[in-house]
Amino acid sequence: EAQVTQNPRYLITVTGKKLTVTCSQNMNHEYMSWYRQDPGLGLRQIYYSMNVEVTDKGDVPEGYKVSRKEKRNFPLILESPSPNQTSLYFCASSTRQGTYYGYTFGSGTRLTVV
Amino acid sequence: ELKVEQNPLFLSMQEGKNYTIYCNYSTTSDRLYWYRQDPGKSLESLFVLLSNGAVKQEGRLMASLDTKARLSTLHITAAVHDLSATYFCAVDSRYTGTASKLTFGTGTRLQVTL
């Protein structure tokens, strides 16, 4: 089954304790991205990657890092989490389908930083 | 900077009624996506609209795109309880053959009551 797998689904952590949210896709998509969802703000892009070793900032990259060492994996790293990073996070992978990009989203990771 | 505005933010409607959700965006684009999100779940793709005047229908939902007015609508016909969810529009503001970026609206939470 074609899917984007995120782990963990839920995470409660303390301020300053480094954490990684993993994202893996099995569709051989070249394009992957991370979004955060906050009430009243919709989804906002954090980082994206056009291919292996190619990453770039989205709209809200502060406090986050990413890496793309393999095509299938795109982890999101919070080196020193703060309470304002409490949010629902989605990983997405996509590929060109004719004249548009088709997106598949993961199941989400609900992060709480206390 | 691209702005994508949805209204209303919250919609409570009775079963059997019709209503329309509006999605306005601030820059030229002819790639417009609609997603559905159930509580605690991921995003499910509903429609991708790719040209001015595009109209797509699935069951009780119909989406249209007017690129000149920078407006997309999602029309709900004879609502049923199963349509209760949050609906997002998203604009691809960076589409080229090798790039893409989705900018999301704030979402419309639809509640269908008996």
Interface residues (C-beta under 8 A of the other chain):
Chain A: Y31 S33 Y35 G40 L41 G42 L43 R44 Q45 Y48 M50 G58 D59 F90 A92 S94 R96 T99 Y100 Y101 G102 Y103 F105 G106 S107 G108
Chain B: V4 Q6 L9 R31 Y33 G40 K41 S42 L43 S45 V48 L50 F88 A90 D92 Y95 G97 T98 A99 S100 K101 L102 T103 F104 G105 T106 G107
